[in-house]
Amino acid sequence: MSKFRLLDANHDWSLGAGKQSYTQNLQALMLDLKTRILSWVGDCFFDLDAGIDWKNHLEYNTQNQLESSIKNIAFRTIGVTKVNEISISLDNTRLAAVRLSCDTIYGSNIQNFINLSLGG
């Protein structure tokens, strides 16, 4: 059984509600995966290689490299057993939407949607 701290609308940890600030099982796994995908490479002081190199993956014609990075992070997330599909859309305001379908220890074809702003 996995446990994970809930995130607020800004993707920050939810604090101040004791045990109510945590979730477990499938929702915990999906939040773990979301947090890992939202992480930029070099942000984690104890693992500078963790995260996605968003800056270099936003260049023209790098969609396949970005998909590969997301797939790699998903495969390395404990509880994910298979990545079925990844789709990424990026608009001209640098808002990105990632849709990920994966099999997990909790079920098959689980959908995870992640929206992020990549600055401007």
N, C-alpha and C positions, 0 to 999 in steps of 0.2 A: 504494500500500500504506500503510495507516494503522497507527499504533502507539499503544498506550495503556497506562498503568500499571494493574496489577491492583488491585482493591479488596479489603479484608478484610471480615469479617462486620459491622463497624461503618461500612462505606462509606468508610473511610480508605484512603489509598494504602498499598499493600504495599511495604515497604522491606527492604533488606538481602540480597536474593538476586540482585543484579546484573541480567543480562538476563532471568533467570527471573521478575523482578518486572513484566515487560511482556508484553503480548499484541498480536496484530496481526489485521488483516483484519476478518472479521465480528464476532468477539468484541470487538475493539477498538471497532468502531462501536457495538455494543450497550452497552458500558461508557460510552462517550462520551454516548450518549443517556440512559442511566440517571443519570449524574452531572448532566447538564443538568436533568433532571426533578426530581431530589432537591434541587437548588439553590433556595434561597429568594431572592426578589428583594431586592436591596440587599446580599447577602453578598459579592459579588465587587467588590473595591475598584477595579478598573480598568474595570468595566462594571456600574454599579449597577442598570441596567435588566434585566440578565440574570437568569434564574431565574423561578420561579413565585411569585405573590403568594398563597401558601397561606393566610395569615391571613385575607384578605378572601374567598377562595374557599370557605371552610368555613362561611360563613353559610348559613342556610336558603335553599333554592331557587337555588343558584348552581352546580349541577352542570354546566350547559351552559357557563358561563364557564370553569370549571376544565378541562373537556374541550377547549375552544377554546384555552386557554393551552398545554396539553400538545401539542395538534396543531400549534400554531404553533412550539413549540420543536422538535418532531420534524421539521417541514418545513425548519427552519433548520439542522439537523444535517447536516454534509457527509457524503454517502453515502446518505442517505435520499431515495428518489425519490417515494414515495407513502405516505400514511397510510391504511390500510384500515379499521381499527376501533380504538376506544378504549373501555375500560370501567373504571369506577372504583367501588370499594366502600369505604365508610367506616363503621367500627363505633362503638359508643358509648364505647369506650376510646381513641378517636382514632387507631386504627391504620388506615392506608389501604393499599389494594392497587390497583395500576394494571396493567392488561393492555393491551398495545399490539401491534397487528399492522401491519407495514409492509413495503413493498417497498424493497429496498436495491440498491446496486450489486453485492452479493454473492448476491442471490436474492430470490424473491418470497415474500410472506406470512410474513415472519420474526416470530416471537413474542418479546416481551420482557415479563417480569413484574417489577414493582418493588413492594416492600413498604417502608413507612416509618411511623415513629411521629411523630405531629404534636403530641406533648406533651399535657398534661392539666391 
